[in-house]
């Protein structure tokens, strides 16, 4: 396990294994917005020039989904513990991607809507599936500088 808020550890891991492909599930919405830049710095170090990030985050629709879920069924016990810890779902949305992954440093290759399948089951037998969005991101490929030639 790697603490995304420790870019030095991410750099040390990158030095050990090289460029990495990353799968990140519902991490950024749990961080304080003040910590996003540090987390992105760690991700950037791990990706290196060739790695690809697949991330899935709760979407802004998650807040409505949870409100409706609680109204209809009460809070499932596992989710009640999440809410007690003050984790606020839906703090991110696709519009935040440009801020998180600036276009001068990153390329967002793909985005779309999805669901996060949880381990929580309602009394109806239905598995709780929270609205989410995904993004596939890589570092922006810098064009190699061509040497200047004299005519």
C-alpha positions in Angstrom: 0.0 0.0 0.0 1.2 3.5 -0.8 0.2 6.7 0.8 -0.8 9.0 -2.1 -0.1 12.0 0.1 3.6 11.1 0.2 5.2 11.9 -3.2 8.6 10.9 -2.0 7.4 7.3 -1.4 5.8 7.4 -4.9 9.1 8.5 -6.3 11.0 5.7 -4.5 8.5 3.1 -5.8 8.8 4.5 -9.3 12.6 4.2 -9.1 12.1 0.5 -8.0 9.5 -0.6 -10.6 9.5 2.1 -13.3 6.4 3.5 -15.0 3.2 2.1 -13.6 -0.3 1.6 -14.7 -2.6 2.6 -11.8 -6.1 1.6 -10.8 -7.6 4.0 -8.3 -11.1 3.5 -6.8 -12.9 6.2 -4.9 -9.8 7.8 -3.4 -9.8 11.5 -4.4 -13.3 12.3 -3.1 -12.1 11.2 0.4 -9.2 13.6 0.4 -9.4 17.2 1.5 -9.4 19.5 -1.6 -6.2 21.0 -0.1 -4.5 17.5 -0.5 -5.5 16.9 -4.2 -2.4 18.6 -5.6 -0.1 16.3 -3.5 -2.0 13.2 -4.5 -1.8 14.2 -8.2 2.0 14.7 -7.7 2.3 11.2 -6.4 0.2 9.8 -9.3 2.3 11.8 -11.8 5.5 10.3 -10.3 4.2 6.7 -10.5 2.9 7.1 -14.0 6.1 8.3 -15.4 6.2 8.7 -19.2 4.3 5.6 -20.1 1.9 4.7 -17.3 -1.9 5.0 -17.5 -4.3 5.8 -14.7 -7.8 4.3 -14.6 -9.7 6.1 -11.8 -13.3 5.8 -10.7 -14.9 8.3 -8.4 -18.3 8.8 -6.9 -20.1 11.3 -9.1 -22.2 14.3 -8.0 -25.3 12.1 -8.5 -24.1 10.0 -5.5 -25.4 12.5 -3.0 -28.9 12.2 -4.4 -28.6 8.5 -4.6 -27.6 8.2 -0.9 -30.4 10.5 0.2 -32.9 8.4 -1.7 -31.4 5.2 -0.4 -31.6 6.3 3.2 -35.1 7.6 2.7 -36.4 4.3 1.3 -34.3 1.8 3.2 -32.4 3.5 6.0 -28.7 3.6 5.9 -27.2 0.1 5.3 -25.0 -0.6 8.4 -21.7 -0.5 6.5 -22.5 2.8 4.9 -23.7 4.2 8.2 -20.1 3.8 9.4 -18.8 5.6 6.3 -21.2 8.6 7.0 -20.1 8.6 10.7 -16.5 9.2 9.5 -17.6 12.3 7.6 -16.7 11.0 4.2 -18.8 13.1 1.8 -19.7 11.4 -1.5 -19.9 13.3 -4.7 -17.3 16.0 -3.9 -15.8 15.4 -7.4 -17.3 15.4 -10.9 -16.0 15.2 -14.4 -15.7 19.0 -14.5 -13.0 18.7 -11.8 -10.7 16.6 -14.1 -9.2 19.6 -15.8 -8.3 21.1 -12.4 -7.0 17.8 -11.0 -5.1 16.9 -14.2 -4.1 20.1 -15.9 -4.0 19.8 -19.7 -0.4 21.1 -19.9 0.7 18.0 -17.9 -1.9 15.3 -18.5 -4.1 13.9 -21.3 -7.5 12.7 -20.3 -8.0 9.9 -22.8 -11.5 8.8 -21.9 -14.3 9.5 -19.4 -17.8 8.2 -18.8 -20.5 7.3 -16.4 -20.3 4.1 -14.3 -21.3 2.7 -10.9 -19.2 1.7 -7.9 -20.5 -1.8 -6.9 -20.3 -2.0 -3.1 -20.4 -5.0 -0.7 -23.6 -3.6 0.8 -26.9 -5.4 0.2 -30.3 -4.0 0.9 -33.0 -6.0 2.5 -34.5 -6.4 -1.0 -31.3 -8.3 -2.0 -30.3 -5.5 -4.3 -26.6 -4.6 -4.1 -25.9 -0.9 -3.5 -24.4 0.5 -6.7 -23.4 4.1 -6.3 -23.3 6.5 -9.3 -19.8 7.2 -10.4 -17.6 8.4 -13.3 -14.4 7.1 -14.6 -11.4 8.6 -16.4 -8.4 7.2 -18.1 -5.5 9.6 -17.8 -1.8 9.6 -18.8 0.9 12.1 -18.6 1.1 14.5 -21.6 3.7 13.4 -24.0 6.2 16.2 -24.4 7.4 16.7 -27.9 11.2 16.2 -28.2 13.0 19.4 -29.0 14.6 19.3 -32.4 18.1 20.7 -32.6 18.4 24.1 -34.3 20.2 24.0 -37.6 21.9 26.8 -39.3 21.1 27.5 -43.0 
